Amino acid sequence: MVASANGVVAWRRLDTRDDPVLAILGGDRRRPARIADKRLLRYLRCFGDVAVGAETLRTQPELVLSPQQPSDEPAPELFAFRTSAGLSRQPRNVVYSPSGLLPLTHRIFTTADIDPLVLTTPEGAAEVARRAGPGAPPPMLIDDLLEPAGLRRAHVRLLAEHGMRYLDCEGGQTVLEALHGAGILDEVFLTVTPFVIDASAHADVITTFDFEAEGATLVAEGRTAADETWLFRRWRFNAR
């Protein structure tokens, strides 16, 4: 996750140009610390499979949960790492969507070598099937995701039915809070940028966890030599 200096991670967008992520990251893609953040994000996708919430999918049509997105520079060493660990070349792309309101034309569902899986409710599964029309809907794992017990059960099934041992969830915050509420959020890698967001200028502002108040332990912290104003933190909720 990426947060501003005052803990803001998202808000309700006014239009397509009102992008919270870009504002929190400071806009300039060439900024050394931003490049470091992107590389960390890609690196964390190498250890297992990757998940994201439906809202992130709707607001980021270019997103593919891969160690190398289509616009990235080649990263053969990341794929080689996965291969050496006995993993598939691409991580499974898991999408949380209790409602099933998914854009099925999104890259995650149409890229040839990406294997998607939708975690949804019975009602959401019906909506996904309706949106798929005469075509086959994406694979789904169906459970009561709106209840902590159902969310825990779904993750047990991810391991038992799909062999998913490590799942890198890239949020958003709503998904992370649900996982934390179910007691299955183990760690959060948080990039804190130096930019302060004026919360009064936006609607429905969302902030990240108060980690210390939630009982998390700071297990690692670092900065980049090129720009020490950015802070990279690793918080642990569950020790096992």
NORBELMO-V632619 format. One record per backbone hydrogen bond with DSSP energy under -1.0 kcal/mol. NH is the residue of the N-H (numbers start at 0). CO is the residue of the C=O. Records with the same first field share a line. If there is no record, write none. Layout:
NH: CO / CO
//
This chain:
2: 190
3: 7
4: 194
6: 3
8: 205
9: 205
11: 202
17: 14
18: 16
22: 18
23: 19
24: 20
26: 21
27: 25
30: 27
34: 30
35: 31
36: 32
37: 33
38: 34
39: 35
40: 36
41: 37
42: 38
43: 39
45: 42
48: 165
49: 91
50: 167
51: 93
52: 170
53: 95
56: 52
57: 53
58: 54
59: 55
62: 59
65: 63
71: 68
77: 74
78: 74
79: 75
80: 76
81: 77
82: 78
83: 79
84: 80
85: 82
86: 81
92: 114
93: 49
94: 116
95: 51
96: 118
101: 99
103: 101
105: 102
108: 105
110: 106
113: 110
116: 92
117: 138
118: 94
119: 140
124: 120
125: 121
126: 122
127: 123
128: 124
129: 125
130: 126
131: 127
132: 128
134: 131
140: 117
142: 119
144: 142
146: 143
150: 146
151: 147
152: 148
153: 149
154: 150
155: 151
156: 152
157: 153
158: 154
159: 155
160: 156
161: 157
162: 158
163: 157
167: 48
169: 50
175: 171
176: 172
177: 173
178: 174
179: 175
180: 176
181: 177
182: 179
183: 178
187: 234
189: 232
190: 0
191: 230
192: 2
198: 196
200: 197
201: 198
205: 9
207: 6
210: 208
213: 209
214: 211
215: 210
216: 235
218: 233
219: 233
221: 231
229: 226
230: 191
231: 221
232: 189
233: 219
234: 187
235: 216
236: 185
237: 185
//
